[in-house]
Amino acid sequence: MKAMVLAAGRGTRLLPLTERLPKALVPVAGRPMIEYSLLLLKYYGIRDIIINLHHLGEQIEPYLGDGKQWGLEITYSKEPDLLDTGGGLLKAKPFLEDDTFIVINTDVLIDLPLDKLIAFHRKNQASATLVVRPDPLADQYGSLEIDGEGKIQRFLQTRTSTRPSVPTTKVMFTGVQVLEPRVFQFMDLDRGVQSFSTTKDTYPRMLLRQERLFGWRFDGFWQDVGTASRISDAEESLATGRAKLHYL
C-alpha cells in the first residue's frame, strides 16, 4: 500500500514562523511535524510515500531525502502553483492509482490504529473512508454526519437523499483517510490538474452519486498542530503523559 502526505500548504496560521520555514518542518515536541505522519505509516509497514511540495518545499526535500534514513522510499510531487487537496491528489495520480492508498495531512498528530482503519475500509468495500471524531468545534472545521454503520449521510452542505430519516452523529474530519483509485473518477479530469478541494468538491459529488463513502469514528488522541497554540497543547499532552503515540 502507498501513501501521500500533504505538505504543500503555506502554513498561514503559523506566521511569522512559516515565512522562512515550511510548516512540515516546524518542530513539535522536538521533531518536525511531518515525521509523525511518516513514522505512523512506517509502523504499519507502509513505506512507499509521496509528499507534495509548494511553499518552501526546497527545504523539505533535502531534509527528508529519499527516506532511506527512516526505512522509507519517498517520492516528491512538486506544485509550482498550490493545488489544494484535490489538485494535489490528481497530480499524484500516476503514483497512487494502482491500489488502495492512505492520505494524511502533515499538521496532524494522531494515535491511530491504522490496521483497524484499513480493515473497516475493506469490510465496507468503501470508495473512501475518512477518520472522523465528534468535536465541539466540528462546525468550525467543517462538519459531517455519519449513521450507525459509519456511512456518511451529510458532507458539509451536501446531504444524501437515500436515507433522510436515519439517526446520525455530527463529526469532523481529522485529516487522515483511506482511498480507492476510484475517487479519481469523481474529479474533473477533462480540465486537467488545477486547484480544487476534495472535501468541497470531490466528496460531495461522490455522496450525491451514492458512492460508498464512510467515516471511521476515532475517539483517541488527535491534535491539529496547525497553530502555535495547538502545538503547545500537543507538546503539553505528550510531556505530561496525557497522550502517547504508540508508533514512536
N, C-alpha and C positions, 0 to 999 in steps of 0.2 A: 504494500500500500504506500502511496505517495502522500505528501502533504504540502500545503502552501502556508507560509507565514506572511501576513500582510504588514509590510513595514515601510510603505511609501509615503505615509502621511506627513504633513508639515509639523504636527505637534503644536498647534497654535495654543492649546490650553496650557502648555508648559513654557511659554515665552516668559522671560527673555532667554531662558536656558537653551531653547532649541534654535536660537539664532545661529549658533555655532556648532551645536551637537545634535545629530539626528535623534529623534525620540527613541528609536530602538536601542541606542547606546546610553540612554540616561540610566544612571545606576539606581537599583532598588535593592536595599539590604546587601550591598557590596558586590553586586554583579549587574551587568547591563540587562535591562528588562527583557530583551529578546532571548536571552539564554534560558529563561524559564520555559518558554514555549518549545525551544529546541530540546531541552532536557526531558520535558514531558514526552515528546514524540520519541526520543531515543529510548526511554524507559520501556516503551511498549513496542520496540522493535521497528519503528518507522524511521528510516534513515535517509530516504531519498526525498529531499526537500527543495522546494523552490521559494525564493524570497523576492518580492517585488521591491524595487528601489526607485526613489524620486528625490525627495528633499535630502540633501547631503548624503546621498547614497554612496558617494565616493569614499566615505569614511567607513561604512558598514562592510563593504566587500573586502577591504584589506584586513579588517578586524577578524571576520569570520573565515575568510579564505574559502577553501574548498570543503571545509567542515571536518577534515580528517582528524584534527586535534580533539574533536568530540566523538569521533567514530561515525561521522555523518558524511553524506555526499550532498553538497549544497550547490544548487544552480541559481542563477540570478535572472530576473526579468526586469530590465531597465525601462522606465517610463519617462521619456523626455517631457511629456505632459502628464500631469496627475490624472489617473483614470478611474479613481474611486474603486469600490469593491467589485462591481460588476465588470467594468472595463479591465481591471487588473486580472480578474479570473479569466476573462475571454482572451487576453493577450497570452496568458499561460496555458491556454487550452492544449497546444501540442504536447506539453509536458504532462498534463493531467487527464487527458481524455480516454486513456486505456482502461481505467478501472475505478473503483471506489476511492475517494480521497478525502483527506482532512483539511480544513481551513481554520486557522487560528489568528486572531488579532494579536499584534505584538505587545499591546498595552494591557494584557490580561494576566493576572495570577490566579490559578485555579488548581485545587487539589482534586483533579478529575480522574476517576477510574475509566480510562479511555477504552479499555476492553469491554466494559459493560455498556458504554455508549454505542460501540460498534455492534455489539450483539443485539441491542434494541433496534438499531437501524436495520440490520439484516432480517431480524424476526418479522418486522413490519413491512419488509420489502419497500422501504421508503425511497423516494427520489431525493429527498433532503431531510436530514434530522438536525435540528438546532438545539443546542444545550440552552435551557431556559431556567429561570428561577423566579419565584414570587419576590417582589421587592416594592417597598413603599414609593420608590421613585420610578416605577415601571413606566408611567405615562411620560415622564421626562425623557427616559431613554428611547421610548417608542414601544408601546405595549402590544402584546399578542394575547390570544385566548386559546387554550387547549382544552379538549374534552377529557373524559376519564381514561381514555386509551392513549392520550398524548397527541391525538390528531389535531392539527391547527385548524381552528374554526374562524379565527379573525387574525389578519395580519395588518397592523396599523389601521387604516381606514377601510380595508377590504375584508369583506366577510363572505364565507361560503354560503351558498343558498340551499345546500342539500339537507342540512340538519339544523334549522334555525332555533329549535327549542331545546337542544341538548344542553345540560348543565356544563358550564365552562369555568376555568380558572384563569384569572389575569396574571400574566407573567411577562418577563423581559428577556431579551436575547443576551447571552453572556459573551458572545464573540467567538464561540467555538462551534463547529458544525461538521457533519459528515455528509458528503455529496456524491451523487452518481453523475457520470458524464452526461446523463440525460438532461441535466439542468441547462446545458449549453443550447438545447433546442428551444428554450424559452427566452433566449437573448436575441436581440435584433441583429442577426448575423449579416443581413444584407447591407447594413450601414457601416460594417467594419468595426474595428476597435475604436471605441470612444469612451468618454467618461459617463458612467451610469452606476446606479446603486442596486445591489441585489435585493436589499430589504425594501426599497421604494418601488423598484421596477420588476425584477425577476420573480420574487416570491409571491407578490400579489397576483401576477399573471398566472403563475402555477396554481394558486389557490382557486382562481376563477375557472380554471380548466380541470378542476377536481383531481389534481395530481396528489400523490401520496406524500404529503408534507407534514412532518411530525416535530413535536417539541419534546425533548427528554428532560424531565424535571430534575434539577440538581440542587440539593439543599446544603451542600458542604461549603468549604471556604472558597470564596470568589472575591476578587478585588480588582476593580478598574484602576489602573495606575497611570491614567492619562492626565492627572493634575498633580501639582506639588503636594496638596493636602492629602490626596488619596495615596500617594506614595508614602507619606508619613504614616498614614493609617495602616498600610500594609506592613511597613517596617516595624511598627509597634506590635502588631499582631504576631508577627514572626518572632520578634525578640522576646516577647513575654510568654510564648508558647501557646497563646490562644489559637494560633493557626499553625499547621505544619503542612509541608508539601512532601508527600511520600516518595516522590521521584528524585529528590535531591540526595 
